[in-house]
């Protein structure tokens, strides 16, 4: 079986290639990938090559497939798994395998560590450890792109569950955000921040107050139009969007929204020293800071008030992904219509757009970049479809469809693109 895939050979050395996959063994599964959303983590891996903790040392001779937010269909099932999975079944993947015997040990993951499985490919071979670890998940949704977005949403879910609080006189940590408490999302209107707003408003355990900050008016206005103050209020959450760019004292201004008090839960979505330090300064008694944004710089650091750590029980946690239960919750909430991660997607493209998009991801504005691996298409912003539609009938039709969906990607757009775009 021939596949086309983007493989990493070294630092910033990504190549789209066609090659032959080996025959599957009895404990492997052949699958077709349909969609993959490009994650900032893939940019970081490409920027570091084998210096990245999840990437093997020998990629110059044994390149790895990239992409870990993917969804597709199972094509051929090894005999060991025929009772559990069926050909034609849709699937999603939990890339955090937690498998000690992988190519780089416990940190091994599809999209970083393996030669025959990654999201930016037409066909892949799923190794036995994915099934053994319970990380191949049947997907019942009708849109492939939702299956791709389940992984980033699961990272958000895991972030909320990783927050913790304490009680005086007890050494037992109470996991999750403080119910009915105060929460701030700093630099919180990027794709993952948007997902966090959606999840905070619509999950069962909610904050009473949710403050979302950024320094970009356009991004804040887009977020406020998608997740309105009225929608939040309907769900029992007081929501505020704040541009801190020109505030003389952002910490005091944000605290003022909470009656002058510090916050119970703060999540930082940008690896920027002043933003991290702002998050620390916002913490109230027993406040929990989650440093969500993984830095590329191994020496990244910021100041923290240890007086407050000692006397105010402030504390820090960092999350780098969700677990399988988080992914299951993501899929369940999407299927029930409680959350809509389509708001995270701002661009679509084909497999031939992956290399440039991945290597230049920080320079490309907007949210998630959604790739359909079986087609050829330059990376295109949803907002640019109408303009491109002047000369491209496919883009013209996609512009009509997304306009009816409120400017968002949707199942109808996916179905039309897959049926009418040029094959890769």
C-alpha positions in Angstrom: 0.0 0.0 0.0 1.5 3.4 -1.0 1.0 6.3 1.2 1.8 10.0 1.0 3.0 11.6 4.2 4.9 14.5 5.7 8.0 13.1 7.4 10.6 14.8 9.6 14.3 14.2 8.9 15.8 16.8 11.2 15.5 20.4 12.4 13.0 22.2 10.2 13.5 19.4 7.6 10.0 18.2 6.7 9.3 16.5 3.4 6.1 15.4 1.7 6.9 12.0 0.2 5.2 9.0 -1.4 6.5 5.6 -0.3 5.4 2.0 0.3 4.0 0.9 3.6 4.9 -2.6 4.8 2.2 -5.3 5.0 0.4 -5.2 8.4 1.0 -7.9 10.9 -1.7 -9.7 12.9 -1.5 -7.1 15.7 -1.5 -4.0 13.5 -4.3 -2.0 11.7 -4.1 -0.2 8.3 -6.0 3.1 8.3 -6.9 6.0 6.0 -6.5 9.4 7.5 -9.0 12.0 6.4 -8.3 15.0 8.5 -5.6 16.4 10.8 -5.4 19.7 12.6 -2.0 21.2 12.9 -0.8 21.8 16.5 1.8 24.3 17.7 3.4 21.2 19.3 4.2 20.0 15.7 6.0 23.3 15.0 8.0 22.9 18.2 9.0 19.4 17.3 10.0 20.4 13.8 12.0 23.3 15.2 13.9 21.1 17.6 14.1 17.8 15.6 15.8 15.1 17.7 16.3 17.6 20.5 12.5 17.3 21.2 11.8 14.9 24.0 9.3 12.9 21.9 11.4 12.7 18.8 13.9 9.8 18.3 17.6 10.4 17.6 17.8 8.5 14.3 15.2 10.5 12.2 17.9 11.4 9.6 17.8 7.7 8.5 14.4 6.7 9.9 12.1 9.7 9.5 8.9 10.0 11.5 5.5 11.0 10.3 4.2 14.2 11.8 0.7 15.2 12.9 -1.2 13.9 16.0 -4.7 15.4 15.8 -6.2 13.1 13.3 -9.3 11.2 12.3 -10.1 8.7 9.6 -11.4 5.2 8.8 -10.0 1.8 9.5 -9.1 -0.1 6.3 -7.7 -3.5 7.2 -7.8 -5.1 10.6 -5.1 -7.5 11.9 -6.5 -10.8 13.1 -5.8 -10.0 16.8 -8.2 -7.0 16.7 -11.0 -8.3 14.4 -13.4 -8.8 17.3 -12.9 -5.2 18.6 -12.7 -3.1 15.4 -14.3 -3.3 12.0 -13.2 -2.2 8.5 -14.8 1.1 7.6 -15.1 2.2 11.2 -14.3 5.9 11.9 -11.6 6.4 14.6 -9.9 9.1 16.6 -6.5 8.7 18.3 -5.2 9.5 21.8 -1.6 10.2 21.0 -0.4 10.3 24.7 0.1 6.5 24.8 2.1 6.4 28.1 3.8 3.4 26.7 7.2 2.7 28.2 8.6 0.5 25.4 7.9 3.0 22.6 10.7 4.5 20.4 11.5 7.2 23.0 10.1 5.4 26.0 7.1 6.8 28.0 6.9 10.0 25.9 6.5 8.1 22.6 3.5 9.4 20.6 2.1 9.1 17.1 3.0 12.3 15.2 6.4 12.5 16.9 8.0 9.2 17.4 6.8 6.6 14.8 7.7 5.9 11.2 4.3 4.6 10.0 1.7 6.5 12.0 1.1 10.3 12.0 -1.8 12.5 11.1 -0.3 14.2 8.0 -0.5 11.1 5.8 -3.0 9.4 3.5 -2.6 5.9 4.9 -0.9 4.8 8.1 -0.2 1.6 10.1 -1.4 1.7 13.7 0.9 -0.3 15.9 -0.3 -2.7 18.6 0.6 -0.4 21.5 -2.1 2.1 20.4 -4.8 -0.6 20.8 -3.1 -2.2 23.9 -3.1 1.2 25.7 -6.8 1.8 24.8 -5.8 4.8 22.6 -7.6 3.8 19.4 -11.1 5.2 19.9 -14.2 4.5 17.7 -15.7 7.8 16.6 -19.4 8.0 16.0 -19.6 11.6 14.7 -20.6 12.5 11.2 -17.8 15.0 10.6 -14.1 13.9 10.4 -12.9 17.3 11.5 -14.6 17.0 14.9 -12.7 13.8 15.4 -9.5 15.7 14.7 -10.4 18.5 17.1 -11.2 16.0 19.9 -7.5 15.7 20.8 -6.9 19.5 21.3 -10.2 19.7 23.2 -9.1 16.8 25.4 -6.0 18.9 26.3 -8.4 21.6 27.5 -10.5 19.1 29.5 -7.3 17.7 31.1 -6.2 21.2 32.1 -9.4 21.8 34.1 -9.1 18.5 35.8 -5.4 19.1 36.6 -6.2 22.3 38.6 -6.4 21.6 42.3 -7.2 23.2 45.6 -6.5 22.5 49.2 -8.1 22.8 52.6 -6.5 24.1 55.7 -5.6 21.1 57.9 -5.9 18.6 55.1 -3.2 17.1 52.8 -5.8 15.9 50.3 -5.8 17.9 47.1 -9.3 18.7 45.6 -8.8 18.2 41.9 -10.6 20.4 39.3 -11.4 24.1 39.2 -13.2 25.6 42.2 -16.9 25.2 41.6 -18.6 28.6 41.6 -15.2 30.3 41.9 -13.4 32.9 39.9 -11.4 32.1 36.8 -9.1 34.1 34.4 -7.9 32.9 31.0 -4.9 35.0 30.1 -4.0 35.5 26.4 -7.2 33.5 26.1 -8.7 34.0 22.6 -6.4 31.9 20.5 -7.7 28.5 19.3 -7.1 26.8 22.6 -8.4 29.7 24.6 -11.6 29.7 22.6 -12.0 26.0 23.4 -11.5 26.7 27.0 -14.2 29.4 27.1 -16.6 27.0 25.4 -15.7 24.2 27.9 -15.8 26.5 31.0 -19.3 27.8 30.1 -20.8 24.4 29.2 -19.3 21.8 31.5 -21.0 20.7 34.6 -18.5 22.2 37.1 -18.4 25.9 36.2 -16.8 29.1 37.6 -19.1 31.9 38.8 -16.9 34.5 37.1 -14.8 34.0 33.9 -12.5 36.8 32.7 -10.8 36.4 29.3 -7.9 38.7 28.4 -5.8 39.5 25.3 -4.1 42.4 23.7 -5.8 42.1 20.3 -9.2 43.8 19.8 -10.1 41.9 16.7 -9.5 38.5 18.4 -11.4 39.6 21.5 -14.3 40.8 19.4 -14.4 37.5 17.5 -14.4 35.6 20.7 -17.2 37.8 22.2 -19.3 37.3 19.1 -18.9 33.5 19.3 -19.3 33.0 23.0 -21.5 35.9 24.1 -21.9 37.3 27.6 -25.6 36.4 27.3 -24.8 32.7 26.5 -22.5 32.5 29.5 -25.1 34.2 31.7 -27.7 31.7 30.6 -25.3 29.0 31.8 -24.7 30.6 35.2 -21.4 32.3 34.3 -20.5 36.0 34.5 -18.2 36.5 31.5 -16.0 39.5 30.8 -13.6 40.1 27.8 -10.7 42.5 28.7 -8.0 44.1 26.5 -5.0 44.6 28.8 -2.8 46.3 26.2 -3.4 49.9 27.4 -4.2 49.2 31.0 -1.9 51.0 33.5 -2.3 48.2 36.0 -3.8 45.1 34.4 -3.7 43.1 37.6 -5.7 45.7 39.6 -8.1 46.1 36.7 -8.8 42.3 36.4 -9.1 42.0 40.2 -11.6 44.8 40.3 -13.9 42.5 38.3 -13.7 40.1 41.2 -14.5 42.7 43.9 -10.8 43.5 44.3 -9.9 39.9 45.2 -7.5 37.4 43.7 -8.7 34.5 41.5 -9.2 30.9 42.3 -8.1 29.5 38.9 -5.8 31.2 36.3 -4.8 29.6 33.0 -1.9 31.1 31.0 -2.2 30.5 27.2 1.0 32.2 26.1 4.6 31.4 27.0 5.4 35.0 27.7 7.2 36.0 30.9 5.0 39.1 31.7 1.8 37.1 31.1 3.0 34.3 33.4 3.9 36.8 36.1 0.6 38.6 35.7 -1.1 35.2 36.3 0.9 34.7 39.5 -0.1 38.2 40.7 -3.7 37.5 40.1 -3.9 34.4 42.3 -6.0 34.6 45.5 -5.7 32.5 48.6 -5.3 28.8 47.5 -5.2 30.0 43.9 -4.0 27.6 41.2 -2.1 28.8 38.1 -2.0 26.4 35.1 0.8 27.1 32.7 -0.8 25.7 29.6 1.4 27.1 26.9 4.5 25.0 26.3 7.6 27.1 25.6 10.1 26.2 22.9 12.9 27.6 25.0 14.2 25.0 27.5 15.4 27.9 29.7 12.1 29.8 29.8 11.4 31.1 33.3 9.5 33.8 35.1 9.3 35.3 38.6 6.9 33.9 41.2 5.9 35.4 44.5 7.0 32.8 47.1 5.6 34.9 50.0 2.2 34.1 48.6 3.2 30.4 48.1 4.0 30.2 51.8 1.3 32.3 53.3 -1.4 32.2 50.6 -1.0 28.6 49.5 -0.8 29.7 45.8 0.4 26.9 43.5 1.3 26.0 39.9 0.6 23.1 37.6 1.5 22.6 34.0 -0.5 20.4 31.6 0.7 19.0 28.2 -2.2 17.1 27.0 -5.3 15.1 28.1 -5.7 11.4 28.8 -8.0 8.9 27.2 -10.9 9.7 29.5 -10.5 13.4 28.6 -10.7 12.5 24.9 -13.8 10.4 25.6 -15.4 13.3 27.4 -14.6 15.6 24.5 -16.2 13.3 21.9 -19.2 12.8 24.1 -19.8 16.6 24.6 -19.3 17.3 20.9 -21.8 14.5 20.0 -24.3 16.0 22.5 -23.9 19.4 21.0 -22.7 20.9 24.3 -19.5 22.3 22.8 -18.6 23.3 19.3 -14.9 23.2 18.5 -15.6 24.4 15.0 -15.0 27.9 16.4 -11.3 26.9 16.7 -10.8 26.4 13.0 -9.9 29.4 10.8 -8.0 27.8 7.9 -8.3 24.7 5.7 -5.9 23.1 3.3 -4.6 19.9 1.7 -1.7 17.7 2.5 0.6 19.7 0.2 0.1 22.7 2.6 1.4 20.9 5.7 5.2 21.6 5.4 5.0 25.4 5.0 2.1 25.7 7.4 3.9 23.7 10.1 7.2 25.5 9.7 5.6 29.0 9.8 2.7 28.3 12.2 3.5 31.1 14.6 3.5 33.6 11.8 0.1 32.6 10.5 -2.7 34.5 12.3 -6.0 32.9 13.3 -6.8 29.6 15.0 -6.6 26.0 14.0 -5.3 25.0 10.6 -7.3 22.0 9.4 -5.8 19.7 6.9 -7.6 17.2 4.6 -4.9 14.7 3.8 -6.4 13.3 0.6 -6.6 16.6 -1.3 -4.4 19.2 -2.8 -5.2 22.7 -1.6 -3.2 25.7 -0.4 -3.8 26.8 3.1 -6.8 29.1 2.9 -8.4 31.2 5.6 -12.2 30.7 5.9 -12.6 34.5 5.7 -10.7 34.5 2.4 -12.9 31.9 0.6 -15.2 34.5 -1.0 -12.3 36.4 -2.4 -10.6 33.3 -3.7 -14.0 32.2 -5.0 -13.8 34.9 -7.7 -11.5 32.5 -9.7 -12.0 29.2 -7.9 -15.5 27.7 -8.0 -14.8 25.3 -5.1 -13.8 28.2 -2.8 -16.9 30.1 -4.0 -19.2 27.3 -2.9 -17.3 26.9 0.4 -17.8 30.6 1.0 -21.5 30.2 0.6 -21.7 27.2 2.9 -19.6 28.7 5.7 -21.4 32.0 5.5 -24.7 30.1 6.2 -22.9 28.5 9.2 -22.0 31.9 10.7 -18.5 32.0 9.2 -17.6 28.6 10.7 -16.4 25.4 9.2 -19.1 22.7 9.3 -20.1 19.2 8.1 -21.6 20.5 4.8 -18.4 22.4 4.0 -16.3 19.2 4.7 -18.6 17.0 2.6 -18.4 19.4 -0.3 -14.6 19.8 -0.1 -14.0 16.1 0.0 -16.3 15.5 -3.0 -14.9 18.3 -5.1 -11.3 19.2 -4.3 -8.4 17.9 -6.4 -6.9 14.8 -5.1 -3.3 14.9 -3.7 
